[in-house]
Amino acid sequence: MASICENCEKAAVMGRQHRHKRGVAGKRWKNRTTVMPKLFKANLQKVTLEVDGKPTRLTLCAKCIKKLKKDTK
């Protein structure tokens, strides 16, 4: 299963993260760790919606689900 929203096509994005060792607030940057790549995934949920009068199971991100709930009220 591809981790892509079927409505807005939001997908996973590569980013960078790094963990600090001790001494970050004390201005001792000698112990700073290296930057590591990280995969940030979208918050995808499986939702059943009616498309053309038929129930269809879609994979949507949480933001799209919130928008659909707001529009149907």
Buried (B, 14 or more C-beta within 10 A) or exposed (E): EEEBBBBEEBEEEEEEEEEEEEEEEEEEEEEEEEEEEEEEEBEBEEBEBEEEEEEEEBBBBEBBBEBBEEEEE
